Amino acid sequence: MLAVHRKVMSLILWAALFFGAGLLNLWFIDNQRWHTDIFTYGGILVVLLLAISLLLARWKIIGDPYILPLIAMLNFIGMLLLFRLSPDVAVKQFYWQVVGLLSFVFVIKFLADYVRLQDYKYVYIIVGILLLVLTIIFGVEVGGAKSWLALGPLRFQPSEIVKIILVVFLASFLEEERDILVSGSREILGIGLPSLRYIGPVIIMCGLSLMLLVFQKDLGTALIFYGTFLAMVYIATGRWLYITSGTFLFALGAVICYFLFFHVQTRVAIWLNPWQDIDGKGYQIVQSLFALASGGLTGTGLGLGNPGYIPAVHTDFVFSAWSEETGMLGAVALILLYLLFVYRGMVIAAKSRTNFGILLAGGLSALFAIQTFVIMAGVIKLLPLTGVTLPFISYGGSSLVSSYVLAGLLVAVSHRDSSISEGMLE
């Protein structure tokens, strides 16, 4: 076990060296804009991550050894980019990093026996729906989406909490009803289908969540919710029938939403041809495409590009900023980091000794993968821009904390199953 924790610390230190080199590069370019405070905040973040690694070793947490180093590397890239784009925003993100790291430790420590989460599945989903309803009634509209709640000077996105709640609920429910969903309780045209008694609660809960999100006009999150739902149903059953029928229903719903909501029509029009309104609503995505083209293969160099031309670059378009200054090679490297994180999550799911653990880790990994794909595809114009954040890198407290909770749950699943394995060997 000590060898595992030494590996974790060494990987974090290698990531910290990259982070330090990047900060030093920024300081050499312009030490007036990027003053020595960036080293203070950066150093504290490195110390916190190393301290958490030591704490997990002291608690004898035998989780996946690669999750924390991958988090560290993604966070270092995110903080490096934010210091480059806006030092003031980076300082705010630093404090959210502290909150997120505390959330990560809290989840691992107090949810080590994650199976207990199954006992309160309907409580979670009721709380989640209540948060979405409150957002519709009292929410603040930002960027065309009414998805924020304001508490004095603080604002947060309830949907970031709800997406974790949805995965826990689905993992609990699908584990309980898996046999019926696989074999079906009746046959139609020779195909075994479950009755509404079994599949109804899932459809109602997910449908209600999606409906509320449509009313909030936060369609990017609705896409992530629905995609995660389909992925988890497939993990639970292995039946393509649910995926094909679910995809057809989503396509039908998307067409209906297009004709019902002007906000959706605008997003689709910009996606199809942003050049027709290059100085207006298409300006943001066009500047993103210019940034991607400017980066070429190796990039302009950190701190030497012009990502500031992109509005809201520190939230929705950090991938464009990174790709401009590090080029296609840097973009591919970042994508590989995300793929490694998803891969480790799926490994945790495959190694889990409980059906609930398989569904929980698989669902969280699918959620992470879908969110990453949706935002990256949006900024390169592969999909309509949805406005969701890039996990661990974009500025945003709600997104950052929920990403840490997601990672903490993955470590909790891998720790419990590793502990069981060690106990069996003994």
N, C-alpha and C positions, 0 to 999 in steps of 0.2 A: 504493500500500500504506500509506503514511503517513496518508493521508486516512481509510482504514479504521480504523486504530488510534486516530486522534484521535476518531472517532465512538464507538468502544468506550469510551474514557476519559470522554468527555462524558456518555454514557448512565450509566456507573457513578457519576459525580459527581451527576447528577440523582437517581439512586436513593439516594445517600448523603445528599442534602439531606432527602429524605423520612424516612430513618432518623434523622437528627439531630433533625428536628422531633418525631418520635415519642418519642425519648428525653427531649427537653426537656419535652414534655408530661407524661410520667411523673414527672419530677423536680419539676415545679411542683405536681402533685397531692399528692405525699407525698415530700418530700426526706429524710425519716428512713428510709423503707423503701428507696427507690431513690436511694442516695447517688451521689456523683460518680464512683464506680468504673465505672458503666455507660457514661460518656463515654469513659473510658480504653479499656475493652474494645471499644466500638463504633468508636472512632478507629483502633485497631490493625487491626481487621477491614477498615475502608475502605482504610487504607494498604496492607495485604496485597493486596487486590484490584487496586488501582491499580498496585502493583509487579508483579503477575503480568501485567497488560496491557502494561506497559513491557517486561517480559522476553520476552513473545511477539513484540513488535515487534522487539526486538533479535535474536531468533532467526529473524526473517522468517517467522513462522508466519502463513500466509494462510488462516486457517480462517473459519468462519461468524462474522460480526461481532456477532451478537445472542446467542449462547449465553452468553458470560461476563456481559454486562449482565443477562440474565434470571436467571442464577444469583445474581448480586449482589442483585437485587430480592427474589427469593424468600428468600434468606438473611437479608436485612435484616428482612423481615416476620417470619421465624422467630425471630430473636434478639430483636426488639422484643416479640413475644408471650411468649417465655420470660422475659425480664427483667420483664415485667408479671406473669406467673404465679408465678415462683419465681426470684429473682436467683441463688440458689445453683446451681440447675439450669442457668441460662443461662451461668454461668461454666464449668461442666463442658462444655457444648455448645461454648463458645468454643474450648476446647482441641481438641475434635474437628473444629471448623472448620479449625483450623490443619493438622491431619493430613489432612483432606479436600482442602484447597487444595494441599498438597504432593503428594498422590496425583494430583490433576488435572494439575499441571505435569509430574509424572513420566511419566504416560501419554502426554501430548502430545509430550514430548521423546523418549522411548525407543520409542514405538510409532507414530512418524510414518509409517513404512512398515508400516501395519497389515496388509497382505496376508500378511505373514509368519506371522500368527496361524493361518492355514489349515494350516500344516505340523504342528501338534501337537494336532489336534482331539480325538483319542481320549485323549491324556494329560489334557486339561482335564476331560473328562467323568468319567474314572476318579477324578481328584482330587476332583471335585465329589461324586460318590457316596460316596467315602470320608469326606468331611466330614459328609455326612448320616448315615452309619452311626455315626460317632463320636458324633454328637449323640444318636442313639437310645440308645447304650450309656452314655455319660458325661454326657449333657445334663442341664441344670437346668430344672425346670418352672416357668414363670412365666405366670400368667393362664390356666392350663389347657392351655398348649402347651409341650411339651418341645422347645424350639427354641434353647436357649442352651448355649454351652460356657463354662465358667469357667476362667480362667487366673489363679489367685491372686485379687487384688482386681478384676481385669478380667473382664467378660463380653462375649461377642460372638455374633452370630447367623450361623452358617455359611451359612444359606439366602440371606443378602444377597449373599454372594460367589458362591454357586452360581447365582443367577439370571443374573449376568453371564456366567458360564462356559457356561450353557445356551444363551444367545443366540449366543455365539461358535461353539460346537459346531454348533448348528443352521445358522448361516450358512455354515459350512464344508461341512457334509454336503449341505445342500440345493443349494448352488452346484455341487457335484460331480455330483449325481444329478438335477439339474433336468430335463433332457431326458426321462429315463425317467419321472419323476413327472408330467410334462405329457402326454406321448403314451401312456404305458403300455407294458408289454411283452406284454400279452395282453388279449383282449377278453372281457367277460362281459355278455351281453344288449346287445351293441353299444357298451358303455362301456369305454374303454381304462383298464386298471388296472395298476399296477406290481406286480411279484412281491415276495414277502417278502424276497428277496435284497437289494432296493434300499430298501424302506421299513422292513424289519424292524429294523435298528439304531436308527432314530429312534424307532420305537414302543417298543422295549425300553428305551432310555435314558430316554425321557420317562415311560413307565409305571413304571419302577423309581423314578425321582425322585418321582413322585406317590405311589407306594406308601409310600416312606419318610416322606414328609411326612404322610401319613395316620396312620402309626404315631406320629409326633411330635405329632399332633393340631393341627398348624399348617395348618389347612385354607385360610386366607386366602392363604398363600403358594402352596399347591397350585393354587388358582384362578388366581393370577397366572401361574404356570408354564404351566398348561394353555392359558390364554387366549393367552399369548405364542407358544406352540407352534403353535396354530391360525392365528394372525395371520401367522406367518412362513411356514407352509406355503402360505397363500393368496398372500402376496407372491411366493413362488417359482414357483407354478404358475398362479395365477389361476383355479383350479378350485373351484367352490362345492361339488362333491361331497365334498371333504375337510372343508369347514367344516360342512356339514349332518350328515355321518356322525360327525364329531368331537363336535359339539354333542349329538347323540343319545347317544353313548357317555358323555359327561360327565354328562348328565341321569340316565342309568341308574346311573352310579357314585355320583352324589349321593344318589339314593334308597337305594341299598344302604348307603352311609355313614350315612344317617339312622337306619336300623334297627340298624346295628352299633355306633354310638358314641353314648353318652349325652351327651357333650360337644356333638355336633352337634344332637341333639334339643333340648338346652337352648337353644342359640343360635337355632334355628328358632322355638321356643316364645316366646322373648323378642321375636324379630322380629315375630311375628304379633300378640302381645298383651302388651306389657311392663307394662300397667297391672294385670294380675292379680297381679303380684308387685312392686309399685311400691317397697316398702321392702327388697326383697331383690335378686334377680338382675336385675330390670328397672329398678333405681334409676338406673344409669348412663345408659342410653339415654333414659329419661324426663327426667332432668335436662338431657341434651343437647337434647331437643325443647323444653323450657322455655326454654333459653338462646337457641335459634334464634327462638322466638316473641317473646322479650323484645327482640331486636334490631330487629325491625320493618324499616322501609325504610332508615333512616340510622344505626341503632345507638344504644347507650347512651353511647358515647364511650369512647375508649381509657383504660383504667384505672378506669372507672366502672361496669362490669358486675359480675356475680357468677359468673364461670366456675369459681371454686373449689369450688362445690357438685358439680361433675362429678368423680368419681374418675378418676385417671390422665389429667387434662385435658391435661397437657403432652406426652403421647405419642399416644394414640389420638384425642383429641378437640380438637386445636388448631383445627380448622376450625370447630367449634361456638363456641369462645372468640372467634375472630376474627369470626365472623358476629354474635355477640351485641353486640360492642362497635363494629363498623363497619356492621352492618346488611346488608340484602340487596345494597345497592350495593357494599359492601366484599367480600362473598362473590362477587358476579359479577366484580368486578375481579380477584380472586385466581384464579378459574376461567379468566379470559381470559389471565392470565399463564401458566398451565399449558398452555392451548391453544396459545399462541404458541410455547412451548418444543417441544411436540409437532410443531407445524407446521414449525418450523425443522429439526427432526430429519428430517421427511419430505422437506423440500426438499433436505437434504443427501443423502438416499437417492436422490431423483429425479435429482440432478445427478452422482451417482457414475459413474465410467467403468468400474467393475468390477462383475460380478454379486455378488461377495462383499461389496463396499462397499454395494451396494443392500440386500442382506439384513441386513448387520450394522447399518447405520444405521436401516433400517426396523424391525428387530427390537427394537433398543434404544428407539426411539421408542414402539413398541407396548407394550413392557414398562412404560415410564414412564407412558403414558396409562392402561393397565389398572390399575396400582397406585394411581394418583391417583383414578380413578373408584371403585375398590372401597372405599377408605377414606372418601371423601366420601359415597358412597351408603350406607355403613354407619351413619355418624353422623346422617344424616337419615332413617333407617329405610326407605330404598328397597331395601336388601339386608340380609341378616343381618350383624351386626357381626362382622368378621373379625380385628380387632386389628393390621392392618398399619399402617405409618407413612406420613404424608404427606411426600413427598420434599422435602428441604431445609428443612422447617419443623418437623416433630415432633422432640422430643428423642430421640436415639438415635445412638450413634457408628457402629455397623455400617451402619445405613441411610444416614447422611450420607456416609460414606466411599464406599459403593457408588454413591451418586448422583453423586458427583464423578467416580468412575471412568467411569461411564456418559457423563457430559458430556464428559470428556476424550477418550473414544473417538469421540464425534461430531465433536469439533473435529479429531481426527487424520484421520478420513475426509475431512472437507471440506478440510483443508489439503493432503493428498496430491493430491486431484483438482483443486484450484485451482492447485497447483504444476504439474501436468501441463498444464493449460490454458494457463498462462502460457508454459511451455516451447514448446508448439505454436505460440502466437502469435509468439514470438520466431523 
